[in-house]
Amino acid sequence: MTTATKTKASGKTLTVTQIGSQYGNKSGMQATLAGLGLGRVKSQRVLEDTPAVRGMITKVRHLVRVEEKGK
């Protein structure tokens, strides 16, 4: 069982809210926000808690707020 499968089975989710503008940041950070499904300030997404998503959040941690939900 892979790490992503273990996390998926646990039902943990993250609510990610964009709190900073993507403009004025490097194109890689803009692409990361797009990969998370964000694009405007105050936009929100509920995502599965996987290592890939955690890595993306770490890259743009100054632009997002994260709330953990789940078991």
PQR file with spaces between the fields and no chain letter, atoms N, CA, C, O and H, PARSE charges and radii, in Angstrom:
ATOM       1  N    MET     1       0.843   -1.164    0.000 -0.4000 1.5000
ATOM       2  CA   MET     1       0.000    0.000    0.000 -0.0000 2.0000
ATOM       3  C    MET     1       0.897    1.239    0.000  0.5500 1.7000
ATOM       4  O    MET     1       1.812    1.341    0.817 -0.5500 1.4000
ATOM       5  N    THR     2       0.640    2.175   -0.911 -0.4000 1.5000
ATOM       6  CA   THR     2       1.460    3.371   -0.981 -0.0000 2.0000
ATOM       7  C    THR     2       0.987    4.406    0.027  0.5500 1.7000
ATOM       8  O    THR     2      -0.091    4.283    0.607 -0.5500 1.4000
ATOM       9  H    THR     2      -0.103    2.091   -1.575  0.4000 1.0000
ATOM      10  N    THR     3       1.796    5.409    0.222 -0.4000 1.5000
ATOM      11  CA   THR     3       1.447    6.455    1.171 -0.0000 2.0000
ATOM      12  C    THR     3       0.165    7.157    0.764  0.5500 1.7000
ATOM      13  O    THR     3      -0.685    7.442    1.607 -0.5500 1.4000
ATOM      14  H    THR     3       2.672    5.509   -0.249  0.4000 1.0000
ATOM      15  N    ALA     4       0.020    7.438   -0.531 -0.4000 1.5000
ATOM      16  CA   ALA     4      -1.181    8.120   -1.004 -0.0000 2.0000
ATOM      17  C    ALA     4      -2.425    7.267   -0.747  0.5500 1.7000
ATOM      18  O    ALA     4      -3.481    7.795   -0.397 -0.5500 1.4000
ATOM      19  H    ALA     4       0.710    7.207   -1.216  0.4000 1.0000
ATOM      20  N    THR     5      -2.303    5.974   -0.919 -0.4000 1.5000
ATOM      21  CA   THR     5      -3.436    5.090   -0.683 -0.0000 2.0000
ATOM      22  C    THR     5      -3.795    5.064    0.797  0.5500 1.7000
ATOM      23  O    THR     5      -4.973    5.071    1.151 -0.5500 1.4000
ATOM      24  H    THR     5      -1.445    5.545   -1.203  0.4000 1.0000
ATOM      25  N    LYS     6      -2.791    5.033    1.656 -0.4000 1.5000
ATOM      26  CA   LYS     6      -3.052    5.047    3.099 -0.0000 2.0000
ATOM      27  C    LYS     6      -3.785    6.329    3.488  0.5500 1.7000
ATOM      28  O    LYS     6      -4.761    6.290    4.237 -0.5500 1.4000
ATOM      29  H    LYS     6      -1.834    5.027    1.369  0.4000 1.0000
ATOM      30  N    THR     7      -3.310    7.458    2.977 -0.4000 1.5000
ATOM      31  CA   THR     7      -3.921    8.732    3.308 -0.0000 2.0000
ATOM      32  C    THR     7      -5.335    8.794    2.769  0.5500 1.7000
ATOM      33  O    THR     7      -6.235    9.291    3.447 -0.5500 1.4000
ATOM      34  H    THR     7      -2.518    7.489    2.369  0.4000 1.0000
ATOM      35  N    LYS     8      -5.545    8.301    1.568 -0.4000 1.5000
ATOM      36  CA   LYS     8      -6.865    8.332    0.965 -0.0000 2.0000
ATOM      37  C    LYS     8      -7.849    7.490    1.778  0.5500 1.7000
ATOM      38  O    LYS     8      -9.006    7.873    1.947 -0.5500 1.4000
ATOM      39  H    LYS     8      -4.814    7.898    1.017  0.4000 1.0000
ATOM      40  N    ALA     9      -7.397    6.372    2.267 -0.4000 1.5000
ATOM      41  CA   ALA     9      -8.255    5.496    3.046 -0.0000 2.0000
ATOM      42  C    ALA     9      -8.635    6.135    4.381  0.5500 1.7000
ATOM      43  O    ALA     9      -9.694    5.828    4.928 -0.5500 1.4000
ATOM      44  H    ALA     9      -6.457    6.061    2.129  0.4000 1.0000
ATOM      45  N    SER    10      -7.791    7.012    4.908 -0.4000 1.5000
ATOM      46  CA   SER    10      -8.075    7.636    6.197 -0.0000 2.0000
ATOM      47  C    SER    10      -9.146    8.711    6.086  0.5500 1.7000
ATOM      48  O    SER    10      -9.742    9.090    7.095 -0.5500 1.4000
ATOM      49  H    SER    10      -6.931    7.261    4.464  0.4000 1.0000
ATOM      50  N    GLY    11      -9.400    9.205    4.890 -0.4000 1.5000
ATOM      51  CA   GLY    11     -10.446   10.197    4.697 -0.0000 2.0000
ATOM      52  C    GLY    11     -10.062   11.603    5.101  0.5500 1.7000
ATOM      53  O    GLY    11     -10.942   12.451    5.248 -0.5500 1.4000
ATOM      54  H    GLY    11      -8.917    8.897    4.070  0.4000 1.0000
ATOM      55  N    LYS    12      -8.793   11.882    5.284 -0.4000 1.5000
ATOM      56  CA   LYS    12      -8.378   13.221    5.673 -0.0000 2.0000
ATOM      57  C    LYS    12      -8.437   14.160    4.471  0.5500 1.7000
ATOM      58  O    LYS    12      -8.064   13.797    3.356 -0.5500 1.4000
ATOM      59  H    LYS    12      -8.078   11.193    5.165  0.4000 1.0000
ATOM      60  N    THR    13      -8.912   15.366    4.728 -0.4000 1.5000
ATOM      61  CA   THR    13      -8.967   16.377    3.682 -0.0000 2.0000
ATOM      62  C    THR    13      -8.378   17.676    4.204  0.5500 1.7000
ATOM      63  O    THR    13      -8.273   17.895    5.411 -0.5500 1.4000
ATOM      64  H    THR    13      -9.214   15.661    5.635  0.4000 1.0000
ATOM      65  N    LEU    14      -8.002   18.521    3.279 -0.4000 1.5000
ATOM      66  CA   LEU    14      -7.467   19.836    3.593 -0.0000 2.0000
ATOM      67  C    LEU    14      -8.316   20.878    2.879  0.5500 1.7000
ATOM      68  O    LEU    14      -8.600   20.742    1.689 -0.5500 1.4000
ATOM      69  H    LEU    14      -8.087   18.344    2.298  0.4000 1.0000
ATOM      70  N    THR    15      -8.713   21.899    3.587 -0.4000 1.5000
ATOM      71  CA   THR    15      -9.373   23.031    2.953 -0.0000 2.0000
ATOM      72  C    THR    15      -8.309   24.099    2.754  0.5500 1.7000
ATOM      73  O    THR    15      -7.746   24.622    3.716 -0.5500 1.4000
ATOM      74  H    THR    15      -8.483   22.011    4.553  0.4000 1.0000
ATOM      75  N    VAL    16      -8.043   24.415    1.495 -0.4000 1.5000
ATOM      76  CA   VAL    16      -6.991   25.363    1.144 -0.0000 2.0000
ATOM      77  C    VAL    16      -7.657   26.636    0.643  0.5500 1.7000
ATOM      78  O    VAL    16      -8.461   26.595   -0.289 -0.5500 1.4000
ATOM      79  H    VAL    16      -8.500   23.991    0.713  0.4000 1.0000
ATOM      80  N    THR    17      -7.325   27.769    1.261 -0.4000 1.5000
ATOM      81  CA   THR    17      -7.874   29.068    0.888 -0.0000 2.0000
ATOM      82  C    THR    17      -6.728   29.967    0.453  0.5500 1.7000
ATOM      83  O    THR    17      -5.723   30.085    1.155 -0.5500 1.4000
ATOM      84  H    THR    17      -6.672   27.803    2.018  0.4000 1.0000
ATOM      85  N    GLN    18      -6.876   30.597   -0.699 -0.4000 1.5000
ATOM      86  CA   GLN    18      -5.847   31.517   -1.173 -0.0000 2.0000
ATOM      87  C    GLN    18      -6.026   32.844   -0.464  0.5500 1.7000
ATOM      88  O    GLN    18      -7.116   33.415   -0.482 -0.5500 1.4000
ATOM      89  H    GLN    18      -7.692   30.501   -1.269  0.4000 1.0000
ATOM      90  N    ILE    19      -4.955   33.347    0.167 -0.4000 1.5000
ATOM      91  CA   ILE    19      -5.029   34.602    0.909 -0.0000 2.0000
ATOM      92  C    ILE    19      -4.138   35.683    0.305  0.5500 1.7000
ATOM      93  O    ILE    19      -4.212   36.841    0.715 -0.5500 1.4000
ATOM      94  H    ILE    19      -4.069   32.882    0.182  0.4000 1.0000
ATOM      95  N    GLY    20      -3.300   35.321   -0.662 -0.4000 1.5000
ATOM      96  CA   GLY    20      -2.416   36.286   -1.294 -0.0000 2.0000
ATOM      97  C    GLY    20      -2.536   36.204   -2.797  0.5500 1.7000
ATOM      98  O    GLY    20      -2.911   35.168   -3.345 -0.5500 1.4000
ATOM      99  H    GLY    20      -3.240   34.380   -0.995  0.4000 1.0000
ATOM     100  N    SER    21      -2.217   37.294   -3.459 -0.4000 1.5000
ATOM     101  CA   SER    21      -2.317   37.354   -4.911 -0.0000 2.0000
ATOM     102  C    SER    21      -1.202   36.552   -5.567  0.5500 1.7000
ATOM     103  O    SER    21      -0.082   36.482   -5.062 -0.5500 1.4000
ATOM     104  H    SER    21      -1.912   38.136   -3.014  0.4000 1.0000
ATOM     105  N    GLN    22      -1.536   35.952   -6.701 -0.4000 1.5000
ATOM     106  CA   GLN    22      -0.530   35.202   -7.447 -0.0000 2.0000
ATOM     107  C    GLN    22       0.359   36.128   -8.263  0.5500 1.7000
ATOM     108  O    GLN    22       1.463   35.742   -8.648 -0.5500 1.4000
ATOM     109  H    GLN    22      -2.446   36.009   -7.111  0.4000 1.0000
ATOM     110  N    TYR    23      -0.103   37.340   -8.530 -0.4000 1.5000
ATOM     111  CA   TYR    23       0.655   38.278   -9.341 -0.0000 2.0000
ATOM     112  C    TYR    23       1.830   38.831   -8.551  0.5500 1.7000
ATOM     113  O    TYR    23       1.726   39.074   -7.349 -0.5500 1.4000
ATOM     114  H    TYR    23      -1.000   37.654   -8.216  0.4000 1.0000
ATOM     115  N    GLY    24       2.931   39.025   -9.228 -0.4000 1.5000
ATOM     116  CA   GLY    24       4.139   39.490   -8.577 -0.0000 2.0000
ATOM     117  C    GLY    24       4.995   38.351   -8.045  0.5500 1.7000
ATOM     118  O    GLY    24       6.050   38.587   -7.457 -0.5500 1.4000
ATOM     119  H    GLY    24       3.015   38.827  -10.205  0.4000 1.0000
ATOM     120  N    ASN    25       4.544   37.115   -8.248 -0.4000 1.5000
ATOM     121  CA   ASN    25       5.300   35.940   -7.828 -0.0000 2.0000
ATOM     122  C    ASN    25       5.846   35.229   -9.060  0.5500 1.7000
ATOM     123  O    ASN    25       5.414   35.489  -10.183 -0.5500 1.4000
ATOM     124  H    ASN    25       3.686   36.924   -8.726  0.4000 1.0000
ATOM     125  N    LYS    26       6.783   34.343   -8.840 -0.4000 1.5000
ATOM     126  CA   LYS    26       7.386   33.607   -9.942 -0.0000 2.0000
ATOM     127  C    LYS    26       6.351   32.734  -10.632  0.5500 1.7000
ATOM     128  O    LYS    26       5.354   32.341  -10.027 -0.5500 1.4000
ATOM     129  H    LYS    26       7.134   34.132   -7.927  0.4000 1.0000
ATOM     130  N    SER    27       6.592   32.437  -11.894 -0.4000 1.5000
ATOM     131  CA   SER    27       5.629   31.660  -12.680 -0.0000 2.0000
ATOM     132  C    SER    27       5.426   30.263  -12.101  0.5500 1.7000
ATOM     133  O    SER    27       4.348   29.686  -12.249 -0.5500 1.4000
ATOM     134  H    SER    27       7.402   32.757  -12.385  0.4000 1.0000
ATOM     135  N    GLY    28       6.437   29.715  -11.449 -0.4000 1.5000
ATOM     136  CA   GLY    28       6.297   28.403  -10.822 -0.0000 2.0000
ATOM     137  C    GLY    28       5.267   28.416   -9.704  0.5500 1.7000
ATOM     138  O    GLY    28       4.524   27.451   -9.523 -0.5500 1.4000
ATOM     139  H    GLY    28       7.312   30.183  -11.329  0.4000 1.0000
ATOM     140  N    MET    29       5.227   29.505   -8.958 -0.4000 1.5000
ATOM     141  CA   MET    29       4.241   29.618   -7.882 -0.0000 2.0000
ATOM     142  C    MET    29       2.848   29.810   -8.454  0.5500 1.7000
ATOM     143  O    MET    29       1.877   29.284   -7.911 -0.5500 1.4000
ATOM     144  H    MET    29       5.831   30.289   -9.105  0.4000 1.0000
ATOM     145  N    GLN    30       2.741   30.551   -9.533 -0.4000 1.5000
ATOM     146  CA   GLN    30       1.441   30.730  -10.191 -0.0000 2.0000
ATOM     147  C    GLN    30       0.929   29.388  -10.705  0.5500 1.7000
ATOM     148  O    GLN    30      -0.259   29.084  -10.590 -0.5500 1.4000
ATOM     149  H    GLN    30       3.531   30.979   -9.974  0.4000 1.0000
ATOM     150  N    ALA    31       1.828   28.592  -11.270 -0.4000 1.5000
ATOM     151  CA   ALA    31       1.454   27.271  -11.776 -0.0000 2.0000
ATOM     152  C    ALA    31       1.052   26.337  -10.627  0.5500 1.7000
ATOM     153  O    ALA    31       0.147   25.518  -10.781 -0.5500 1.4000
ATOM     154  H    ALA    31       2.792   28.840  -11.364  0.4000 1.0000
ATOM     155  N    THR    32       1.714   26.458   -9.495 -0.4000 1.5000
ATOM     156  CA   THR    32       1.377   25.634   -8.333 -0.0000 2.0000
ATOM     157  C    THR    32      -0.016   25.980   -7.817  0.5500 1.7000
ATOM     158  O    THR    32      -0.790   25.085   -7.478 -0.5500 1.4000
ATOM     159  H    THR    32       2.450   27.124   -9.369  0.4000 1.0000
ATOM     160  N    LEU    33      -0.337   27.257   -7.754 -0.4000 1.5000
ATOM     161  CA   LEU    33      -1.679   27.660   -7.340 -0.0000 2.0000
ATOM     162  C    LEU    33      -2.724   27.113   -8.310  0.5500 1.7000
ATOM     163  O    LEU    33      -3.786   26.656   -7.888 -0.5500 1.4000
ATOM     164  H    LEU    33       0.292   27.984   -8.029  0.4000 1.0000
ATOM     165  N    ALA    34      -2.428   27.160   -9.598 -0.4000 1.5000
ATOM     166  CA   ALA    34      -3.349   26.612  -10.596 -0.0000 2.0000
ATOM     167  C    ALA    34      -3.490   25.104  -10.412  0.5500 1.7000
ATOM     168  O    ALA    34      -4.584   24.561  -10.567 -0.5500 1.4000
ATOM     169  H    ALA    34      -1.565   27.531   -9.941  0.4000 1.0000
ATOM     170  N    GLY    35      -2.403   24.430  -10.085 -0.4000 1.5000
ATOM     171  CA   GLY    35      -2.444   22.997   -9.847 -0.0000 2.0000
ATOM     172  C    GLY    35      -3.276   22.628   -8.632  0.5500 1.7000
ATOM     173  O    GLY    35      -3.860   21.546   -8.575 -0.5500 1.4000
ATOM     174  H    GLY    35      -1.514   24.871   -9.959  0.4000 1.0000
ATOM     175  N    LEU    36      -3.327   23.525   -7.669 -0.4000 1.5000
ATOM     176  CA   LEU    36      -4.160   23.315   -6.482 -0.0000 2.0000
ATOM     177  C    LEU    36      -5.618   23.691   -6.756  0.5500 1.7000
ATOM     178  O    LEU    36      -6.493   23.445   -5.926 -0.5500 1.4000
ATOM     179  H    LEU    36      -2.852   24.404   -7.715  0.4000 1.0000
ATOM     180  N    GLY    37      -5.871   24.283   -7.913 -0.4000 1.5000
ATOM     181  CA   GLY    37      -7.230   24.683   -8.261 -0.0000 2.0000
ATOM     182  C    GLY    37      -7.592   26.062   -7.760  0.5500 1.7000
ATOM     183  O    GLY    37      -8.771   26.401   -7.660 -0.5500 1.4000
ATOM     184  H    GLY    37      -5.160   24.484   -8.587  0.4000 1.0000
ATOM     185  N    LEU    38      -6.586   26.862   -7.442 -0.4000 1.5000
ATOM     186  CA   LEU    38      -6.807   28.209   -6.945 -0.0000 2.0000
ATOM     187  C    LEU    38      -6.395   29.216   -8.002  0.5500 1.7000
ATOM     188  O    LEU    38      -5.613   28.890   -8.895 -0.5500 1.4000
ATOM     189  H    LEU    38      -5.628   26.587   -7.522  0.4000 1.0000
ATOM     190  N    GLY    39      -6.908   30.429   -7.916 -0.4000 1.5000
ATOM     191  CA   GLY    39      -6.536   31.429   -8.896 -0.0000 2.0000
ATOM     192  C    GLY    39      -6.844   32.839   -8.458  0.5500 1.7000
ATOM     193  O    GLY    39      -6.241   33.796   -8.943 -0.5500 1.4000
ATOM     194  H    GLY    39      -7.543   30.693   -7.190  0.4000 1.0000
ATOM     195  N    ARG    40      -7.781   32.969   -7.542 -0.4000 1.5000
ATOM     196  CA   ARG    40      -8.147   34.284   -7.048 -0.0000 2.0000
ATOM     197  C    ARG    40      -8.078   34.292   -5.528  0.5500 1.7000
ATOM     198  O    ARG    40      -8.249   33.261   -4.878 -0.5500 1.4000
ATOM     199  H    ARG    40      -8.272   32.191   -7.148  0.4000 1.0000
ATOM     200  N    VAL    41      -7.826   35.463   -4.979 -0.4000 1.5000
ATOM     201  CA   VAL    41      -7.821   35.605   -3.527 -0.0000 2.0000
ATOM     202  C    VAL    41      -9.208   35.227   -3.007  0.5500 1.7000
ATOM     203  O    VAL    41     -10.224   35.572   -3.611 -0.5500 1.4000
ATOM     204  H    VAL    41      -7.687   36.301   -5.507  0.4000 1.0000
ATOM     205  N    LYS    42      -9.237   34.529   -1.904 -0.4000 1.5000
ATOM     206  CA   LYS    42     -10.444   34.019   -1.228 -0.0000 2.0000
ATOM     207  C    LYS    42     -11.052   32.792   -1.903  0.5500 1.7000
ATOM     208  O    LYS    42     -12.107   32.328   -1.470 -0.5500 1.4000
ATOM     209  H    LYS    42      -8.412   34.249   -1.413  0.4000 1.0000
ATOM     210  N    SER    43     -10.426   32.253   -2.941 -0.4000 1.5000
ATOM     211  CA   SER    43     -10.945   31.016   -3.524 -0.0000 2.0000
ATOM     212  C    SER    43     -10.534   29.852   -2.629  0.5500 1.7000
ATOM     213  O    SER    43      -9.480   29.883   -1.993 -0.5500 1.4000
ATOM     214  H    SER    43      -9.569   32.630   -3.293  0.4000 1.0000
ATOM     215  N    GLN    44     -11.385   28.818   -2.588 -0.4000 1.5000
ATOM     216  CA   GLN    44     -11.156   27.669   -1.711 -0.0000 2.0000
ATOM     217  C    GLN    44     -11.285   26.382   -2.488  0.5500 1.7000
ATOM     218  O    GLN    44     -12.018   26.296   -3.474 -0.5500 1.4000
ATOM     219  H    GLN    44     -12.241   28.793   -3.105  0.4000 1.0000
ATOM     220  N    ARG    45     -10.551   25.373   -2.020 -0.4000 1.5000
ATOM     221  CA   ARG    45     -10.662   24.015   -2.547 -0.0000 2.0000
ATOM     222  C    ARG    45     -10.537   23.040   -1.395  0.5500 1.7000
ATOM     223  O    ARG    45      -9.793   23.284   -0.445 -0.5500 1.4000
ATOM     224  H    ARG    45      -9.956   25.443   -1.219  0.4000 1.0000
ATOM     225  N    VAL    46     -11.258   21.944   -1.476 -0.4000 1.5000
ATOM     226  CA   VAL    46     -11.114   20.855   -0.520 -0.0000 2.0000
ATOM     227  C    VAL    46     -10.368   19.760   -1.247  0.5500 1.7000
ATOM     228  O    VAL    46     -10.851   19.232   -2.249 -0.5500 1.4000
ATOM     229  H    VAL    46     -11.862   21.746   -2.248  0.4000 1.0000
ATOM     230  N    LEU    47      -9.179   19.413   -0.744 -0.4000 1.5000
ATOM     231  CA   LEU    47      -8.292   18.460   -1.403 -0.0000 2.0000
ATOM     232  C    LEU    47      -7.956   17.310   -0.469  0.5500 1.7000
ATOM     233  O    LEU    47      -7.990   17.463    0.751 -0.5500 1.4000
ATOM     234  H    LEU    47      -8.787   19.842    0.070  0.4000 1.0000
ATOM     235  N    GLU    48      -7.632   16.160   -1.043 -0.4000 1.5000
ATOM     236  CA   GLU    48      -7.185   15.024   -0.251 -0.0000 2.0000
ATOM     237  C    GLU    48      -5.814   15.328    0.326  0.5500 1.7000
ATOM     238  O    GLU    48      -4.999   16.002   -0.304 -0.5500 1.4000
ATOM     239  H    GLU    48      -7.605   16.035   -2.035  0.4000 1.0000
ATOM     240  N    ASP    49      -5.568   14.834    1.512 -0.4000 1.5000
ATOM     241  CA   ASP    49      -4.293   15.046    2.190 -0.0000 2.0000
ATOM     242  C    ASP    49      -3.293   14.011    1.697  0.5500 1.7000
ATOM     243  O    ASP    49      -3.182   12.921    2.259 -0.5500 1.4000
ATOM     244  H    ASP    49      -6.230   14.287    2.025  0.4000 1.0000
ATOM     245  N    THR    50      -2.565   14.364    0.639 -0.4000 1.5000
ATOM     246  CA   THR    50      -1.550   13.478    0.071 -0.0000 2.0000
ATOM     247  C    THR    50      -0.196   14.179    0.127  0.5500 1.7000
ATOM     248  O    THR    50      -0.139   15.400    0.271 -0.5500 1.4000
ATOM     249  H    THR    50      -2.656   15.249    0.182  0.4000 1.0000
ATOM     250  N    PRO    51       0.884   13.425    0.017 -0.5600 1.5000
ATOM     251  CA   PRO    51       2.208   14.048    0.016  0.2800 2.0000
ATOM     252  C    PRO    51       2.402   15.047   -1.128  0.5500 1.7000
ATOM     253  O    PRO    51       3.084   16.057   -0.955 -0.5500 1.4000
ATOM     254  N    ALA    52       1.814   14.777   -2.282 -0.4000 1.5000
ATOM     255  CA   ALA    52       1.944   15.686   -3.421 -0.0000 2.0000
ATOM     256  C    ALA    52       1.270   17.024   -3.130  0.5500 1.7000
ATOM     257  O    ALA    52       1.827   18.083   -3.419 -0.5500 1.4000
ATOM     258  H    ALA    52       1.261   13.956   -2.423  0.4000 1.0000
ATOM     259  N    VAL    53       0.083   16.971   -2.565 -0.4000 1.5000
ATOM     260  CA   VAL    53      -0.640   18.198   -2.229 -0.0000 2.0000
ATOM     261  C    VAL    53       0.101   18.952   -1.136  0.5500 1.7000
ATOM     262  O    VAL    53       0.207   20.177   -1.195 -0.5500 1.4000
ATOM     263  H    VAL    53      -0.370   16.111   -2.331  0.4000 1.0000
ATOM     264  N    ARG    54       0.616   18.241   -0.140 -0.4000 1.5000
ATOM     265  CA   ARG    54       1.390   18.887    0.928 -0.0000 2.0000
ATOM     266  C    ARG    54       2.618   19.602    0.372  0.5500 1.7000
ATOM     267  O    ARG    54       2.953   20.699    0.818 -0.5500 1.4000
ATOM     268  H    ARG    54       0.530   17.246   -0.091  0.4000 1.0000
ATOM     269  N    GLY    55       3.290   18.984   -0.601 -0.4000 1.5000
ATOM     270  CA   GLY    55       4.454   19.603   -1.219 -0.0000 2.0000
ATOM     271  C    GLY    55       4.094   20.876   -1.965  0.5500 1.7000
ATOM     272  O    GLY    55       4.820   21.869   -1.906 -0.5500 1.4000
ATOM     273  H    GLY    55       3.017   18.093   -0.963  0.4000 1.0000
ATOM     274  N    MET    56       2.973   20.843   -2.666 -0.4000 1.5000
ATOM     275  CA   MET    56       2.522   22.033   -3.388 -0.0000 2.0000
ATOM     276  C    MET    56       2.163   23.151   -2.416  0.5500 1.7000
ATOM     277  O    MET    56       2.475   24.316   -2.661 -0.5500 1.4000
ATOM     278  H    MET    56       2.383   20.037   -2.714  0.4000 1.0000
ATOM     279  N    ILE    57       1.513   22.798   -1.320 -0.4000 1.5000
ATOM     280  CA   ILE    57       1.153   23.798   -0.317 -0.0000 2.0000
ATOM     281  C    ILE    57       2.407   24.412    0.295  0.5500 1.7000
ATOM     282  O    ILE    57       2.448   25.617    0.543 -0.5500 1.4000
ATOM     283  H    ILE    57       1.260   21.852   -1.121  0.4000 1.0000
ATOM     284  N    THR    58       3.416   23.604    0.535 -0.4000 1.5000
ATOM     285  CA   THR    58       4.667   24.106    1.107 -0.0000 2.0000
ATOM     286  C    THR    58       5.311   25.148    0.191  0.5500 1.7000
ATOM     287  O    THR    58       5.885   26.127    0.667 -0.5500 1.4000
ATOM     288  H    THR    58       3.382   22.626    0.334  0.4000 1.0000
ATOM     289  N    LYS    59       5.214   24.935   -1.113 -0.4000 1.5000
ATOM     290  CA   LYS    59       5.819   25.862   -2.068 -0.0000 2.0000
ATOM     291  C    LYS    59       5.158   27.237   -2.031  0.5500 1.7000
ATOM     292  O    LYS    59       5.827   28.252   -2.224 -0.5500 1.4000
ATOM     293  H    LYS    59       4.748   24.139   -1.499  0.4000 1.0000
ATOM     294  N    VAL    60       3.861   27.274   -1.787 -0.4000 1.5000
ATOM     295  CA   VAL    60       3.130   28.547   -1.798 -0.0000 2.0000
ATOM     296  C    VAL    60       2.538   28.862   -0.416  0.5500 1.7000
ATOM     297  O    VAL    60       1.492   29.504   -0.319 -0.5500 1.4000
ATOM     298  H    VAL    60       3.318   26.449   -1.630  0.4000 1.0000
ATOM     299  N    ARG    61       3.200   28.416    0.632 -0.4000 1.5000
ATOM     300  CA   ARG    61       2.653   28.527    1.993 -0.0000 2.0000
ATOM     301  C    ARG    61       2.376   29.969    2.417  0.5500 1.7000
ATOM     302  O    ARG    61       1.530   30.201    3.281 -0.5500 1.4000
ATOM     303  H    ARG    61       4.050   27.895    0.553  0.4000 1.0000
ATOM     304  N    HIS    62       3.067   30.931    1.828 -0.4000 1.5000
ATOM     305  CA   HIS    62       2.821   32.329    2.184 -0.0000 2.0000
ATOM     306  C    HIS    62       1.602   32.909    1.465  0.5500 1.7000
ATOM     307  O    HIS    62       1.194   34.034    1.753 -0.5500 1.4000
ATOM     308  H    HIS    62       3.754   30.742    1.126  0.4000 1.0000
ATOM     309  N    LEU    63       1.021   32.154    0.537 -0.4000 1.5000
ATOM     310  CA   LEU    63      -0.130   32.618   -0.220 -0.0000 2.0000
ATOM     311  C    LEU    63      -1.428   31.895    0.133  0.5500 1.7000
ATOM     312  O    LEU    63      -2.495   32.263   -0.359 -0.5500 1.4000
ATOM     313  H    LEU    63       1.352   31.240    0.304  0.4000 1.0000
ATOM     314  N    VAL    64      -1.345   30.871    0.980 -0.4000 1.5000
ATOM     315  CA   VAL    64      -2.529   30.058    1.281 -0.0000 2.0000
ATOM     316  C    VAL    64      -2.692   29.858    2.777  0.5500 1.7000
ATOM     317  O    VAL    64      -1.736   29.980    3.543 -0.5500 1.4000
ATOM     318  H    VAL    64      -0.479   30.572    1.379  0.4000 1.0000
ATOM     319  N    ARG    65      -3.928   29.547    3.185 -0.4000 1.5000
ATOM     320  CA   ARG    65      -4.238   29.141    4.547 -0.0000 2.0000
ATOM     321  C    ARG    65      -4.807   27.735    4.454  0.5500 1.7000
ATOM     322  O    ARG    65      -5.612   27.453    3.566 -0.5500 1.4000
ATOM     323  H    ARG    65      -4.705   29.449    2.562  0.4000 1.0000
ATOM     324  N    VAL    66      -4.399   26.847    5.359 -0.4000 1.5000
ATOM     325  CA   VAL    66      -4.797   25.458    5.301 -0.0000 2.0000
ATOM     326  C    VAL    66      -5.498   25.065    6.589  0.5500 1.7000
ATOM     327  O    VAL    66      -5.027   25.368    7.685 -0.5500 1.4000
ATOM     328  H    VAL    66      -3.745   27.076    6.080  0.4000 1.0000
ATOM     329  N    GLU    67      -6.636   24.383    6.444 -0.4000 1.5000
ATOM     330  CA   GLU    67      -7.359   23.834    7.584 -0.0000 2.0000
ATOM     331  C    GLU    67      -7.491   22.335    7.368  0.5500 1.7000
ATOM     332  O    GLU    67      -7.927   21.887    6.307 -0.5500 1.4000
ATOM     333  H    GLU    67      -7.019   24.137    5.554  0.4000 1.0000
ATOM     334  N    GLU    68      -7.114   21.570    8.373 -0.4000 1.5000
ATOM     335  CA   GLU    68      -7.194   20.112    8.273 -0.0000 2.0000
ATOM     336  C    GLU    68      -8.548   19.634    8.758  0.5500 1.7000
ATOM     337  O    GLU    68      -9.079   20.115    9.758 -0.5500 1.4000
ATOM     338  H    GLU    68      -6.760   21.934    9.235  0.4000 1.0000
ATOM     339  N    LYS    69      -9.091   18.679    8.029 -0.4000 1.5000
ATOM     340  CA   LYS    69     -10.346   18.062    8.438 -0.0000 2.0000
ATOM     341  C    LYS    69     -10.232   16.569    8.203  0.5500 1.7000
ATOM     342  O    LYS    69      -9.445   16.126    7.366 -0.5500 1.4000
ATOM     343  H    LYS    69      -8.660   18.288    7.216  0.4000 1.0000
ATOM     344  N    GLY    70     -10.991   15.817    8.915 -0.4000 1.5000
ATOM     345  CA   GLY    70     -10.967   14.363    8.732 -0.0000 2.0000
ATOM     346  C    GLY    70     -10.935   13.666   10.058  0.5500 1.7000
ATOM     347  O    GLY    70     -11.175   14.253   11.113 -0.5500 1.4000
ATOM     348  H    GLY    70     -11.630   16.178    9.594  0.4000 1.0000
ATOM     349  N    LYS    71     -10.626   12.371    9.970 -0.4000 1.5000
ATOM     350  CA   LYS    71     -10.680   11.512   11.160 -0.0000 2.0000
ATOM     351  C    LYS    71      -9.511   11.691   12.056  0.5500 1.7000
ATOM     352  O    LYS    71      -9.423   11.035   13.094 -0.5500 1.4000
ATOM     353  H    LYS    71     -10.431   11.894    9.113  0.4000 1.0000
